[in-house]
Structure formats: structure tokens, C-alpha cells
């Protein structure tokens, strides 16, 4: 909302030297956010009133004229201009060198410089209204029409802003910051707040007291939806321009002046915040009735739109049917026409929620509906009526009020609240003197009565439509008017009942730090919705997948039941720039099943789990190394993050996995995730061109953190232990697990301490159907240093056992 | 002969000093003290001397030999200490081999920094589900029944769960505050916890608007809290994020779930409060809403608002991280683009 400071000064006498920065700051801190303070005159810097002394033809152009322009104090300049309405003696707006204009009101701002036009020197520019941003205030009748300022009596050379009374300051107030303050949606409301902030007197709007014509009636059939309706029937009006002061204020507030009849209603709304409306009385038949619409009833709005109404809409009707959509927009039939001579003025109060529903239903938001939606108080109708009638009489001296009917069917009840003063002091953290509290509240229009420890507060009418309803609201009023800056920060005291030990939170963080910092993987975030392409490719279907009813895009309606589709998408995206990388994500996944009420029995929430998933990608054919790297990340994870260990089984192939390279991950007897190579077909469906991708996904909600670290100490070996590598040929189908179990199961030698996998080789020099496996044996004794003979004997015993149990053979070179 | 000895000694000393390698040193040794060395030759000439002079000359010769030998040993040790395994032109400016390059998402990093700060003040960390009901997204938070935020153009409702009574309507949570109510319902006061998490809004995205973003909520509820305690929480957050004490101000603001409500501004860190394009020339930047939980919210959590009150803040972490690092497009956070993420280690 734009607020004109000169308009505010009508109601509150601000000191002439008021620091406007401070005013904006104080309003922002205590009331509403002032987003911008604009010195309007700056838009018209280097612009002045000029008088055309001579208008001569241009020697080289038919459509241009060379004007001799008087600029005051004897100064005259030649300006070339193509205006179609130039005439000698005309007063014009001159953009002098340095002024900023827009050619024909369009495009980027341009700074005026003295120059030559078709060979003739031109000092500045004679402006059309839209070229200096005044198109709405002075609409041009046609193309090429120059702004004619002859109606203003400013002498040549007067700065333009001064001549047009635009030397004003505009405050731009963030509408969002006052949605809860219906009283502020007009200049008078803002003035009232400023008066309270600075303890300045506020000018009263004297009520309108006039005869009530008896033969004009208003009937309200729905007192819930319409608390009050004042109708005034008037003769002796005509459509003409409003006076300049009224037009310029409407323009400053961001609206377009139309004609005096419409402008009065808009001006009153901008002043009081109470919308008003004028009907052409000649098109109203009978009396005004405010009622609910009938289902299917038709109404053509002012903007030409045809509505088929419903029973929830409130309408203004005459004896023939609806004439306006109450509080939203007038109808076409009864709108002000050039011929209008009699009007009916509406000053009314409508219930906020109903207005909101109707304006949403027809997608029609207007200045009026925006205000009614905030819950305007019905007492304000009196101010709106008083101002409106003041201007009708002022603009139409021959005005004849033929009827006035004020139906106030649901009187406003002022909010009354008891506030305990001890409570107030405790919540404020400051024991303010009672007189300070009373003073601040009274400045805001509250009535205050104190008795003992109790303060009985009665809110003013303009704050009693829901805004002020509980004692916390009263506390806020005291605190903001006293000034939030004046409350010092107070530290809070803590009672520690023990260290905070959140095992689940700690585990999740340990895992992410392990993956990022130790395993060299990069954490990524993706959206909770998945693209259908990746859902189908990776998950192989949408069974059990929840969907959004209004997704960001038609193909993004599935929300994730697995982190893998989005990780595959991330791999495809990054393949353009990187040939080797590893990424992981931790986020929630959702399933359309197992609905439970974990918090509140009234709810039924779907199954939601926290997953951790990763993708390791590289080019090149060494899939074994990639597989082992991914598996190693999982194998070492429990140890580094202090949770119960994992085991691997091969029971159920994940839909996305390669035919052979995959494992299920178990924690105890519970399956907690999968690990595997992304199948080539899936990879291609995901748009991954060259990278081999290993994936794993764990259900973090099934991981079991240890209560404390569980490392174990073993004594350091007293005598040296020796690593001894053996390479043997096995059947290609023999697994490492079988080999390890054979070596370590029932040990062939008491000196054997451990066995480890070194590598596996197939290919040249190895017979078909065989593979060579190198095993590192750790051999040692707790009693003595072994001789090489003893070591070799122990190794030999192991090899013999492997020969016997698994049919292994020594590898001959 | 005495002069000859002194000459030899001086020559040998100069040569030892000039020797640059073990080999050169060996040459010097044989030239002076070796079997055919000049001192050895002089030794042989002793026989020709007057016997009276022999003891003195012999002593001088031995001293000279010992001095040269000692100096050679000393030099040898010095040469050993300077010896190198690599060519003299070994290039030490070659870059090092970096450890495996991984990292946490910049928002996770910021979130963990904040968690550490709040834990040091005795706050718990709370986490809760992303899908919630309208009951907890809006009703329990004192949102009026017709509040615009409830509409589908603002909130992601789930298909098949997007109509009916509010306890049956399900959505991706539009903010974290409903979860705070759940925490309060399931724990005993006093409360002191932080609640980081992702929230979702049905919006048109651009460089400054996202559909999924990260919030960080902090709540304290006790019997003797005033809204001024909130300033301590706010300052803790901002000084952790920006590394310096950031001036903040609280001003009047309106949110359904707090009373009183505040908009919390921090001094613009780009211009230091002087005014610049980032802060729209006001010197302050709006960073978070805050306030005391509305009595209706406390009631929804099963508390008596006459007894308990508190302070709440809710920070958009994305925006703070953007400001901290000068990131100019919020959509980068959910892009999974490693070119972006690798910059934050």
C-alpha cells in the first residue's frame, strides 16, 4: 500500500522537520514494514514548467515543430517537438538536460541531453504525460499529445513537482505485514497509528448528520454477512473530472482517477479503509436488499464478466435482481455512466470470510475485497459516510440528498480483556510503571481500568474484529509501543539433568561424516518427488508409491519410496562433467501402506522411513574394483560409526541390480538394505551413457547404534608374526567365503592367526574354469620366534587342507 | 721444514673446505696424509735433519697430520648431513596428492554447526516425518480455517488424501512448527530443542524461490521466559553462521502461531549496515520470524498458557547459507550438481 505523507498530514500534525527515515524506522519497528520511502519530487528532477512563446515549422521535417520555450527569469530555449497539440501560450512540462524520461512511455529510462534534431538544435524535451510517468494522472486523448498544463497557474520556470503539487513523500508499506490489522488499510488508520507512536493529536472526522429521507429503504436479510448498510440517494450529480487535488492523491496511492463520482468512492476508501460504491440510481428499481444469492442466479460484473452465482455469495439486489457482488465488485447494469445524474451511495460492512470465499470463487480480487477480507469494523461506516458526503457536497453544490437509510443490524461489541499485571511484568521481563502501561494503551485508543493486580482493557472499535482478543495481544501492544529495542536481551537459565545423548541423531551424523570425510563421497540433496522416467527405470513400477495431487510437473507426481531413482538422475546429470565420483543422500522415503497414528489418534499417517543411499560411479571396465569399493564402504561403516555390524546375504535381487553383482544387507536377522551394480539396461534407461554405477541403500531407521564405543584391546604380540602369501588354483565357482571358512574353520595349524584375501586372477596362464586366489596367512606363536622352517610347515599344512577340502592346487608358473 | 709444514697445512685446509663430495675429500686425504702424501714425504725427510730438531719437527708433523685428519672427518660428516636421495633439481613445487575428495552438503554443514552451538546450550535435536496432516500443518498452529496457505497453490497435498476433514488430509509439511507441537505433546516441559528439516511449498521457482528448502527451528518453553530471551537464541545462531557478532533487531510481525510475533532482521553483512542493493538500502535484512508460541499452540500441545510461555525462531537455512557464501541461485542446493557442491569442503 502506498501512503502519501501530505495526505497523512491532513489528520495528524507532523512536525515540519520530521525525520522521515526515523518515521519509516519507527513504523517498521512497531507497526508495519515500510519497504521504501520515496521522495516523489525526485522523479521530476530537472523538469520545469515552460511556456511556448513561439511554435515554428521545422525546416527539415513536416511533423516536427521548433518551439521557443520560456523557462522563467528571462530564459528562453529552442526545443524541437513533434506534439500534435502545440500552440503558442501553452504551458508545458519541459525535461531539461539531466532529466530522466521514457520515450513514448516505454523502454529504458533515458537521460535528456541538449542535441540536434534533423539539423536543428534542441535544448530539452517537451513531454507527453506518459513520458514522465504521469499517464494515469493526465491521460492523453490521443497519440502525440503533449501534456497541457495550462490549467495550472505556475509561472514559467517553476519546478514541475512543485507546480503539480507532487513534492510529496510516499511510504511503501508491505501489505503482508498488516494482514492482521484491518484498521491500517487507509490513510486515516496509518495517521492514527503515527499519532499514537509520537503522542500527537489526531484530527477527528466529524460524523455526517443530515435529514433522512423516508421513502428510500434498505433491507438486510443476512445480518451475519452484512452487519451494516448505509444507502444514500442523491440527485444533482454529473460525471465530470474530480478536482486535481483529489485526482493526484488517488494517483499517488497507486490507483487511476476515473471521474468525480467514482473518484469520491475510491478516495474515501483510501482515506478510511472502508470501501464504498456508487450506483446509478436511474437503473435501480425499488429498494436495496442485501441477501444471499440464489443458486444459478446471474450477474454481469462491471468488468463484463458473467457470473452464475451460488447460495454462499452475498449480493446487493433491487427489485429486479442482483446489482452487485457485495464487497467485491459492482454490476454492469447499475454502474456509473457518462449520463448519470442520480446516484445511490453504498457505505457498508460485510463479513470477511464470506467476501474471501466469493472473491476466490470467481478469482476476482479488488481493492474492496482485499480490505473487507481483513475484517473491517462496522463503526467505520460513519467516517466513510462523513467523508463521502463532505466531498459530494463540495463537488456538487446543488446536491439534493433524497434519502438516507442506515441499517446497523449487528452492532460491534468492543473486545474486553482482563490482564493480570504480575503476569504482564513476567512476560515482558520488565516491570513497567502502571501509568506507562495505561498511557501506551490509551494512546492506541484502549480504555483501561486498573484494580489491584488486574487491568481491565476495552479495545477500540477498530481493533475489535478479531485483532485484539487475548491478553497476549494486549502485552504485544504495550511492548511494541514501548519499543522492542528498549527490552534488553535476557539470558535463560538451564537446569542440566544430564548430558544430552541422542544415539539416533549421533549415528546419522556419524554415518554422513564417515561417508563424506572418510570414504570421499559427496552429499547431495534431491527433491522428494521423482521423475516418472527414473521411477520406471529403477523401481520397475509405482506400486505402493504415494503421489502429489498438484505436482510441480505432470511427470513429477510420485514422491519417493527409494532414494535411488533421484541418485541415478544425479549420476546421469554429473556424467557430463565427471568420469569418476561418489555421491550419497540421506532423506525420508514414503510408502502408501501401514497407515498409523504415531502422535495423535485422530491422524492416519503413511509409513515413512529415513534412508541413506549412495552411488559410486566410474568409467572403465574394472567392475570388480568398483564393487569391492562400495562393499568396503558398507563393511567398515558399523565399525567407524559404532553400531551393530552388518552381514551380507544373497536372497532377493533388487529390481535395478545386475544379474550377479548384488547382495542384501542384514543387521542380525533383519534385512536393512541392498548393494549392487546398476544393471546395464536400467543404466541406459536412466540416460547414463558410459559410467558403471554401484548403488547401495540402507534403511537408517533399522540401524542400531551402540550405547558406547565397543573397541576391544588385545595384547600386542610378544613374538613377531609373519605374513605369508600363498597362491592356489580353485574352481572358478569357489567363493572366498568357502575358502576363508576352510582356512580358518578348523585350523590346519595352531600357528595360523589369520587369513586375508589379497587378490583373485583369471585369464591367461590360468586353465579355463579355474581362478587363482592369493591368500595372506598370518603365522606366529605366543611362545617363541618361529624359524622359517616352522613358518613354511604351517603354510604347507594350510595348503594341504585346501587341496583336500576344496580341490585347490598349487599354482605352477 | 717448519715453513713447509705450515704451507702444507694451509693448502690442505683450503682444499678440504672447497671439497664438495666424498670423492674430492678422499683425494685431498691421499694427497696430504696418504702414504705418498706430502706430509708422509716430509716425514721421510726427517732422517736428514739435525737430531736436535727431530723431536720438535716430529711433533709438528704429527700435529699437522692429526689436524688434517680431524678436519677431513668433520667435513665428511657435514657432507653426509647434506646428502640427498634425489637429483639436485628435484621440484618441490609439484602439487601434493590430495586425500579422497568428499564432503557434506553446505546446508548440512551449517546445520551441524548450529546443532553444536545449540547442544552446548542444552538443546536437544528433534527430527520428525515429512508427511503430516492438515491438523498439524495448520489447525494446531492457530491458522484460521480459510487461511490461504492451506490451499493447493501453496501446499503439496497428497493425491487421494487431499479432501475431507483436516485430520485426514495429508501433505508434505509446509513448515516445521507442526512438528514442534508433536514434540511438546510427547515430552514433558520445560522444552529446549532445535528442529532442522526440509519443508515444501507449491511455488513457482526462480533464483530466490524453491519448492523444497531447509528450515531450522529452535524452541524454548518454560515458566519464566520472556520474549527478550529470544534475542540470545537469535544471536547464537547468527554469530555461529557468520563468525562474528551480528547486530540484530526485533520488530513487530504477525504470524498466526505466535503472540507477540516478530520479524527478526540482521545487519546487512554485505555493506555493514550502511545500505546497499542487497539490503534495499535499509541496512537490515529480514532473516527469520520469531515470537512467543501463541496460547492456542501451547494449548494444542497440552500446556497451560498461563503457566508456560516460550520463544521460537525459524530460520530459512538456504537463505542464510546463500548470504554467507554469496550463492545467487537457491535452486543450486537441490541440483545435486557436483561442480557446485565440491566448492564447500
Interface residues (C-beta under 8 A of the other chain):
Chain A: X28 X29 X30 X31 X32 X33 X35 X36 X177 X178 X179 X180 X181 X353 X356 X357 X423 X426 X427 X428 X429 X430 X470 X472 X473 X475 X476 X479 X480 X484 X485 X487 X488 X489 X490 X491 X492 X494 X495 X496 X500 X502 X505 X509 X512 X513 X515 X516 X517 X519 X520 X521 X522 X523 X524 X525 X526 X527 X528 X546 X547 X548 X549 X550 X551 X552 X557 X559 X566 X569 X570 X573 X574 X577 X578 X581 X582 X583 X587 X588 X590 X598 X599 X600 X602 X603 X604 X605 X606 X608 X610
Chain B: X99 X100 X101 X102 X103 X104 X105 X107 X108 X112 X115 X119 X121 X122 X123 X124 X125 X127 X129 X130 X131 X132 X133 X135 X136 X146 X152 X153 X156 X157 X158 X159 X160 X162 X167 X168 X170 X172 X182 X185 X186 X190 X192 X198 X200 X202 X211 X212 X220 X222 X224 X225 X226 X227 X228 X229 X231 X232 X235 X249 X250 X251 X252 X253 X254 X259 X260 X261 X262 X263 X280 X292 X294 X295 X305 X306 X309 X333 X334 X335 X336 X337 X338 X339 X341 X342
